[in-house]
């Protein structure tokens, strides 16, 4: 992917009288809290808006919907998703992050400092608050099918992340099902063959959307059965764990039971980028585009971390790592900007001579918009005499 083009907002506006912050973090998952920890330890006094059921999720993001997390380093016995996010939050607060349980519902990134509004105040210009940098860590949510029984067996047999949950005991040596026909579905199904006794892949159409190489791997695996033209109608069980799927062949109309103990959705995710989609460069699926190897977006001073810019890995640990990147880049951005402002102030404070023929030269060399204070009067050679 080619580097994104960025244009630094050229106009500046006054700071909000209501509130101005150096850095505002929007989102409260592993990416947001890691960024907060790094920024707070750097004495940048970050402000985090953790959201009030933003995108339908509690503060803390998708991990709050996960019962057991076994692949986050430092917890050899595993840890509950909610408990893990509570620890993230406590650590952020310990170092001085101000955590606000409200949702940012509108931003204006066209000039500096950036403007943002809290939910319910979008139409009140006087309610706008300002900040020098923004970290977008709003995450993404897995698409669900909303079939009967889904809410009952979510995290009790139904999941949207095979890598996160596939190794837990309730799925080991049990028949499992994956819904989807793309590369993600193929990857998840193949991953699950390491743990389940057999994996059924439910594909709505009569062919896979996955790449040829992934399709070949999937179809040639003896522990995988691809069920073409098949959809899931409902999830059934004993009230505690999933035990059966009611399925239907969309071509024949025939319904049947598929006895499985796990159902994994691989039908995509929806990034929470509606807030900035018209102001930042995003890809066709709505994910924020960042410069490769960085958290930089198309607007300098705005950084993106976590699943809001990561459609491939979508893991708590990778989100935390990108949160660290965003924080360090935001810190550097603010330091460089502060240096620029000091140079501007020094330049404006330097008196400029208005006598003699060199005055125009000195004025010219004092730079564009008074930024550079450069004068060659002392270093230039003596003029040649006729």
Helices and strands as residue ranges (DSSP letters): E 20-26, H 30-41, E 47-49, G 54-56, G 61-65, H 81-94, E 98-100, E 104-108, E 114-118, G 125-127, E 129-136, E 140-142, H 150-153, E 158-159, H 162-165, G 169-171, E 175-179, H 183-192, E 198-202, H 212-220, E 224-227, E 230-237, E 242-249, E 255-258, E 262-265, E 269-271, E 302-304, G 306-308, H 316-349, H 358-365, G 368-370
